[in-house]
Amino acid sequence: MSDIITIMKKELKRFFSDKRILLSLILPGVLIYVMYSFMGSIFENVFSGNKDYTYIIAEENKPDSFDDVLKRTGIKYEIKKAENEEKAKADIKDGNVDIYIKFDENFDEKTSENAVPSVEVYYDSANVNSQTAYTLIYSALLERSVKVTPVYLVNAGEESYDLATKQELSAMMITMMLPFILMIFLFTGCMAVSTESIAGEKERGTIATLLVTPVKRSHIAIGKILALSITSLVSAVISFIGLIFSLPKLMGGEATGISLSAYGFSTYIGTLGVIIVTVLLFTVILSIVSALSKSIKEASQFAMPVMIVVMAVSVLSMVNQGAANTNWWAYLIPVYNSAQCISGLFSLSFNSLFFVITVISNIVFVGLGVFALAKIFNSEKIMFNK
């Protein structure tokens, strides 16, 4: 028994005295907490409405008795009188109005005569603000309808109150899922080969032979990154092709009206460009992780927290319902810029400036990463695990 305890103490001392092992034990839990807390706050804003955003509501024949319904939603809003139904619907499509509420004429008089008046609520589900306003206001209207006598009807007609076209809905659904899934595929494809490349040679002892050859170590680093990038890119392109062909079925196919017919050749070429620079970026990051690790196992452990960060950044495209960021500086942020650029390409609102910023900024980060990797290769202490 004493021998068992002695061995156990020895192993525990090794685990908790080695900074690398200790970091690999603690870091994932910390990052998961940060990521889930971050995602939770984002989802809370999505489902409860943006507290800082003022929703523009166009109304027609609204009785004063419904002011308390709007206040109950807890959102900031501004009410404007609709000129007519056609103009209000056009304003929703143009983004000038978030939602249009049309009450029956003489609404209060009809309720006093035991008639059943109706309320029509028009919105655009392809617009995140319009969809949020509709969800909150529609729920408030239904809640009030069951508490008053006589009742009134909400969106009881046979027409569609959602002004979004099938093409716009397809774009929204695809841009919600595609950037997140694609970023994960790209990262895991790079991770499969990059973590083994340098750490594997350290573990096998062949890195020493490579480093003593009459070749600049910076050239060795660049050569490895290019080879890993080509390998990862082949995997990424195959995964992307499979994803594109399976996406309509994944989203429900004909039942949901999801279609890729709206996208042209330029969309796929632009996406390929983003994929290439993103693969280069992931390869450089994971090569640095691999170079700093002593073994393949350790490299894989340190790569997992990086993957969690990539997932957290990529998920923003989902909670924003695929809406691409319109701030140019956001496209200077690595990984986030790639996800948002893909959202823009598939949301039918492609911005060539954002694409150029994404490509150039990622190439700059790749250059900095290659420089850092070359410095690591020149360090005897790191490369020979001294």
C-alpha positions as MATLAB code, in Angstrom:
seq = 'MSDIITIMKKELKRFFSDKRILLSLILPGVLIYVMYSFMGSIFENVFSGNKDYTYIIAEENKPDSFDDVLKRTGIKYEIKKAENEEKAKADIKDGNVDIYIKFDENFDEKTSENAVPSVEVYYDSANVNSQTAYTLIYSALLERSVKVTPVYLVNAGEESYDLATKQELSAMMITMMLPFILMIFLFTGCMAVSTESIAGEKERGTIATLLVTPVKRSHIAIGKILALSITSLVSAVISFIGLIFSLPKLMGGEATGISLSAYGFSTYIGTLGVIIVTVLLFTVILSIVSALSKSIKEASQFAMPVMIVVMAVSVLSMVNQGAANTNWWAYLIPVYNSAQCISGLFSLSFNSLFFVITVISNIVFVGLGVFALAKIFNSEKIMFNK';
ca = [
       0.000    0.000    0.000;
       2.830    2.397    0.839;
       4.361    1.755   -2.605;
       1.078    2.692   -4.268;
       0.870    5.912   -2.247;
       4.500    6.744   -3.068;
       3.900    6.296   -6.796;
       0.671    8.278   -6.592;
       2.440   11.172   -4.830;
       5.218   11.109   -7.418;
       2.772   11.313  -10.323;
       0.670   14.032   -8.685;
       3.792   16.067   -7.982;
       4.797   15.741  -11.634;
       1.335   16.795  -12.803;
       1.009   19.823  -10.555;
       4.624   20.996  -10.772;
       4.758   20.961  -14.576;
       3.414   24.297  -15.782;
       2.477   22.896  -19.192;
       0.379   20.064  -17.774;
      -1.182   22.354  -15.179;
      -2.100   24.881  -17.850;
      -3.651   22.174  -20.046;
      -5.790   21.069  -17.067;
      -7.024   24.530  -16.069;
      -7.263   26.435  -19.356;
     -10.122   24.470  -21.038;
     -12.428   24.945  -18.047;
     -11.690   28.666  -17.870;
     -12.256   29.133  -21.596;
     -15.489   27.125  -21.535;
     -16.779   29.333  -18.716;
     -15.823   32.498  -20.601;
     -17.260   31.232  -23.903;
     -20.572   30.019  -22.454;
     -20.991   33.205  -20.410;
     -20.277   35.255  -23.527;
     -22.702   33.204  -25.631;
     -25.330   33.368  -22.899;
     -25.255   37.155  -22.810;
     -25.546   37.289  -26.595;
     -28.516   34.896  -26.700;
     -30.170   36.903  -23.928;
     -29.898   40.046  -26.042;
     -31.270   38.235  -29.087;
     -34.339   36.786  -27.375;
     -35.129   39.768  -25.173;
     -34.354   42.421  -27.789;
     -31.544   44.923  -27.973;
     -32.107   47.283  -25.032;
     -30.235   50.098  -26.791;
     -32.035   49.816  -30.126;
     -35.108   51.922  -30.874;
     -37.621   49.946  -32.938;
     -39.595   51.916  -35.535;
     -43.266   50.875  -35.525;
     -45.662   51.998  -38.240;
     -49.307   51.831  -37.168;
     -52.710   52.289  -38.694;
     -55.898   52.864  -36.660;
     -54.160   52.076  -33.377;
     -56.440   52.680  -30.374;
     -54.959   54.324  -27.273;
     -55.796   51.218  -25.267;
     -52.909   49.364  -26.900;
     -50.140   51.631  -25.665;
     -49.747   49.449  -22.568;
     -49.235   46.383  -24.806;
     -46.195   47.975  -26.428;
     -44.826   49.167  -23.097;
     -45.112   45.646  -21.730;
     -42.535   44.401  -24.255;
     -39.825   46.402  -22.469;
     -38.266   47.671  -25.696;
     -37.547   51.200  -26.852;
     -39.811   52.152  -29.707;
     -40.931   55.033  -31.850;
     -44.410   55.058  -33.374;
     -45.134   56.669  -36.716;
     -48.416   56.942  -38.579;
     -48.462   54.786  -41.701;
     -49.436   56.603  -44.891;
     -50.947   53.437  -46.320;
     -50.402   49.696  -46.284;
     -48.262   49.551  -49.423;
     -45.923   52.312  -48.224;
     -45.564   50.692  -44.771;
     -44.659   47.330  -46.315;
     -42.150   48.995  -48.620;
     -40.580   50.766  -45.614;
     -40.150   47.409  -43.867;
     -38.357   45.955  -46.903;
     -36.143   49.046  -47.122;
     -35.285   48.857  -43.405;
     -36.891   52.209  -42.582;
     -39.563   50.529  -40.439;
     -39.187   47.417  -38.314;
     -42.819   46.412  -38.021;
     -46.250   47.497  -39.279;
     -49.372   47.041  -37.125;
     -52.758   47.500  -38.746;
     -55.898   47.616  -36.578;
     -59.469   47.392  -37.832;
     -61.159   50.763  -38.183;
     -63.202   51.734  -35.107;
     -61.491   48.964  -33.158;
     -62.813   49.963  -29.711;
     -66.349   50.479  -31.036;
     -66.382   46.975  -32.485;
     -65.347   45.434  -29.178;
     -68.133   47.302  -27.395;
     -70.607   45.911  -29.923;
     -69.452   42.351  -29.202;
     -67.861   42.106  -32.636;
     -64.488   40.405  -33.126;
     -62.008   42.939  -34.562;
     -58.619   41.933  -35.917;
     -55.011   43.087  -35.766;
     -52.516   42.459  -38.571;
     -48.781   42.530  -37.860;
     -46.386   42.667  -40.826;
     -42.637   42.061  -40.526;
     -39.552   40.822  -42.365;
     -38.072   37.658  -40.849;
     -34.869   38.134  -42.874;
     -34.177   41.280  -40.812;
     -33.058   40.552  -37.249;
     -34.591   43.731  -35.778;
     -37.906   43.217  -37.567;
     -38.030   39.574  -36.467;
     -37.277   40.505  -32.849;
     -39.910   43.262  -32.820;
     -42.495   40.883  -34.285;
     -41.745   38.130  -31.748;
     -42.085   40.471  -28.756;
     -45.087   42.477  -29.977;
     -46.985   39.503  -31.379;
     -46.581   37.674  -28.050;
     -47.791   40.756  -26.138;
     -50.825   41.078  -28.420;
     -51.749   37.424  -27.973;
     -51.314   37.683  -24.214;
     -53.728   40.634  -24.069;
     -56.225   38.986  -26.432;
     -56.953   36.195  -23.942;
     -57.404   38.630  -21.074;
     -60.079   40.864  -22.599;
     -63.706   40.273  -23.509;
     -64.654   40.128  -26.269;
     -61.456   38.779  -27.814;
     -59.770   40.085  -30.948;
     -57.877   38.170  -33.624;
     -54.178   38.549  -34.433;
     -52.974   37.678  -37.955;
     -56.061   35.585  -38.565;
     -56.118   36.093  -42.337;
     -54.854   33.641  -44.942;
     -52.231   35.995  -46.375;
     -48.584   35.885  -45.379;
     -47.615   38.536  -42.853;
     -43.921   37.777  -43.295;
     -42.652   40.021  -46.094;
     -39.378   38.117  -46.550;
     -39.015   36.304  -49.883;
     -37.906   32.658  -50.168;
     -34.609   33.885  -51.569;
     -34.026   36.120  -48.535;
     -35.014   33.345  -46.130;
     -32.628   30.953  -47.894;
     -29.821   33.495  -47.558;
     -30.586   34.051  -43.862;
     -30.702   30.341  -42.998;
     -27.534   29.553  -44.931;
     -25.572   32.457  -43.469;
     -26.658   31.459  -39.961;
     -25.141   27.989  -40.277;
     -22.459   28.075  -42.980;
     -19.797   30.347  -41.389;
     -19.869   28.484  -38.057;
     -19.745   25.009  -39.612;
     -17.116   26.011  -42.162;
     -14.804   27.583  -39.561;
     -14.952   24.384  -37.488;
     -14.235   22.225  -40.551;
     -11.289   24.406  -41.545;
      -9.819   24.398  -38.045;
     -10.182   20.656  -37.454;
      -8.704   19.966  -40.901;
      -5.647   22.081  -40.060;
      -5.445   20.644  -36.553;
      -5.301   17.084  -37.864;
      -1.983   17.702  -39.654;
      -0.423   20.767  -38.022;
      -0.199   19.493  -34.441;
       1.684   16.403  -35.650;
       4.103   18.122  -37.999;
       6.548   19.790  -35.599;
       5.647   18.242  -32.227;
       5.673   14.810  -33.896;
       9.220   15.333  -35.137;
      10.249   16.463  -31.660;
       8.696   13.338  -30.181;
      10.403   11.062  -32.740;
      13.726   12.904  -32.378;
      14.002   13.740  -36.106;
      13.741   17.500  -35.615;
      17.434   17.661  -34.638;
      18.510   16.160  -37.960;
      16.364   18.671  -39.850;
      17.683   21.666  -37.931;
      21.376   20.858  -38.474;
      21.005   20.812  -42.259;
      22.546   23.797  -44.146;
      19.155   25.444  -44.605;
      17.941   28.595  -42.903;
      15.551   27.715  -40.121;
      13.170   30.416  -41.320;
      13.029   28.594  -44.670;
      12.265   25.342  -42.851;
       9.394   27.068  -41.024;
       7.988   28.543  -44.264;
       8.342   25.223  -46.088;
       6.452   23.395  -43.356;
       3.671   25.991  -43.297;
       3.241   25.865  -47.085;
       3.151   22.062  -47.115;
       0.690   21.953  -44.220;
      -1.452   24.645  -45.835;
      -1.728   22.740  -49.112;
      -2.664   19.550  -47.267;
      -5.207   21.359  -45.091;
      -6.593   23.258  -48.081;
      -7.335   20.041  -49.975;
      -9.276   18.767  -46.965;
     -11.032   22.133  -46.554;
     -12.127   22.384  -50.199;
     -13.493   18.828  -50.174;
     -15.359   19.553  -46.941;
     -16.729   22.808  -48.387;
     -18.007   21.092  -51.546;
     -19.688   18.401  -49.455;
     -21.200   21.030  -47.170;
     -22.571   23.130  -50.048;
     -24.285   20.151  -51.669;
     -25.710   18.883  -48.376;
     -26.756   22.263  -46.942;
     -30.201   22.488  -48.605;
     -31.083   19.013  -47.303;
     -29.680   19.867  -43.873;
     -31.982   22.906  -43.733;
     -35.050   20.941  -44.762;
     -34.756   21.150  -48.550;
     -37.939   21.821  -50.480;
     -40.039   21.850  -47.307;
     -38.340   25.064  -46.162;
     -37.666   26.526  -49.605;
     -33.885   26.587  -49.014;
     -32.079   26.904  -52.346;
     -28.602   27.798  -53.632;
     -29.912   29.087  -56.959;
     -29.440   32.715  -55.896;
     -25.660   32.334  -55.716;
     -23.389   32.791  -58.689;
     -19.846   31.783  -59.555;
     -18.415   34.927  -57.910;
     -19.872   33.908  -54.535;
     -18.018   30.592  -54.568;
     -14.774   32.147  -55.831;
     -14.948   34.762  -53.073;
     -15.608   32.045  -50.501;
     -12.636   30.061  -51.809;
     -10.448   33.143  -51.347;
     -11.575   33.505  -47.737;
     -11.007   29.767  -47.170;
      -7.426   29.975  -48.464;
      -6.354   32.869  -46.209;
      -8.203   31.346  -43.228;
      -6.480   27.976  -43.713;
      -3.120   29.774  -43.866;
      -3.965   31.582  -40.622;
      -5.081   28.404  -38.812;
      -2.010   26.542  -40.074;
       0.350   29.204  -38.749;
      -1.410   29.354  -35.359;
      -1.414   25.575  -34.941;
       2.192   25.303  -36.163;
       3.224   27.723  -33.418;
       1.276   25.646  -30.883;
       2.972   22.501  -32.232;
       6.441   24.096  -32.074;
       5.917   25.150  -28.443;
       4.792   21.650  -27.432;
       6.941   18.687  -26.466;
       4.700   15.979  -27.926;
       1.708   15.415  -30.202;
      -0.505   14.843  -27.172;
       0.546   18.140  -25.617;
       0.049   19.966  -28.926;
      -3.480   18.540  -29.196;
      -4.251   19.620  -25.628;
      -3.132   23.203  -26.284;
      -4.977   23.275  -29.627;
      -8.328   22.556  -27.959;
      -8.559   25.941  -26.147;
      -7.765   27.640  -29.463;
     -10.600   25.681  -31.061;
     -12.979   26.831  -28.315;
     -12.060   30.450  -29.072;
     -12.652   29.856  -32.809;
     -16.071   28.352  -32.015;
     -16.991   31.289  -29.762;
     -16.036   33.854  -32.405;
     -17.744   31.938  -35.231;
     -21.016   31.509  -33.331;
     -21.637   35.266  -33.603;
     -22.797   34.714  -37.181;
     -25.505   32.391  -35.872;
     -26.907   34.605  -33.118;
     -26.972   37.568  -35.503;
     -29.172   35.497  -37.837;
     -26.488   35.630  -40.490;
     -26.349   39.429  -40.660;
     -22.842   40.487  -41.653;
     -21.149   43.208  -39.612;
     -21.166   46.600  -41.364;
     -18.235   48.120  -39.429;
     -15.056   48.027  -41.550;
     -12.771   47.709  -38.525;
     -14.459   44.424  -37.540;
     -12.839   42.854  -40.618;
      -9.402   43.428  -39.081;
     -10.152   40.819  -36.381;
      -8.824   37.375  -37.404;
     -11.320   34.484  -37.619;
     -14.239   36.852  -36.945;
     -13.526   38.639  -40.230;
     -13.562   35.340  -42.144;
     -16.908   34.274  -40.636;
     -18.457   37.691  -41.281;
     -17.076   37.877  -44.823;
     -18.667   34.501  -45.640;
     -21.920   35.783  -44.108;
     -21.747   38.781  -46.427;
     -21.037   36.630  -49.486;
     -24.031   34.359  -48.841;
     -26.415   37.015  -47.520;
     -26.650   38.653  -50.953;
     -25.086   41.831  -49.537;
     -21.473   41.348  -50.601;
     -19.137   44.251  -49.867;
     -15.897   44.147  -51.872;
     -14.143   46.499  -49.403;
     -14.805   44.117  -46.482;
     -13.535   41.214  -48.589;
     -10.279   43.032  -49.412;
      -9.762   44.050  -45.760;
     -10.345   40.435  -44.663;
      -7.858   38.997  -47.138;
      -5.156   41.610  -46.511;
      -5.489   41.581  -42.711;
      -5.315   37.781  -42.588;
      -2.235   37.769  -44.840;
      -0.601   40.288  -42.467;
      -1.391   38.044  -39.475;
       0.002   35.053  -41.376;
       3.208   37.013  -42.036;
       3.523   37.882  -38.344;
       2.894   34.246  -37.449;
       5.584   33.029  -39.850;
       8.007   35.541  -38.331;
       7.168   34.281  -34.820;
       7.553   30.639  -35.914;
      10.952   31.408  -37.446;
      12.030   32.924  -34.116;
      10.837   29.780  -32.328;
      12.831   27.591  -34.738;
      15.938   29.636  -33.904;
      15.482   28.909  -30.180;
      17.514   25.866  -29.131;
      15.734   25.773  -25.784;
      12.281   25.433  -27.336;
      13.136   23.174  -30.281;
      15.192   20.720  -28.223;
      12.950   20.869  -25.133;
      15.750   21.999  -22.874;
];
